[in-house]
Amino acid sequence: MVAAQQALVAGPGYIGMLAALGLAHAGWHVTLVGRTDAERAAQDTRSTALFPESVALLERLGLTQEFALHSHPLSGIRIVDASSK
């Protein structure tokens, strides 16, 4: 009998949750740890853009339809930073 791989994922944000789901989907035993604050999360108004590779990952994990229920397509994006470029 082969022991399953084990992983500890720190951070229950978008990336941490997707990393944990991806590992679990691949057969790993995963523990996801980190601070959760449901009220703060419900008030979080930041938006997230998903690139094609991220959408492909969601498709492989069977989550595309669930995300579609809570998302909207972007018509454009403008990035502003403090660089001199």
Secondary structure as GFF3:
##gff-version 3
##sequence-region A 1 85
A	DSSP	beta_strand	6	10	.	.	.	ID=ss1
A	DSSP	alpha_helix	14	25	.	.	.	ID=ss2
A	DSSP	beta_strand	29	33	.	.	.	ID=ss3
A	DSSP	alpha_helix	38	43	.	.	.	ID=ss4
A	DSSP	alpha_helix	52	60	.	.	.	ID=ss5
A	DSSP	alpha_helix	64	69	.	.	.	ID=ss6
###
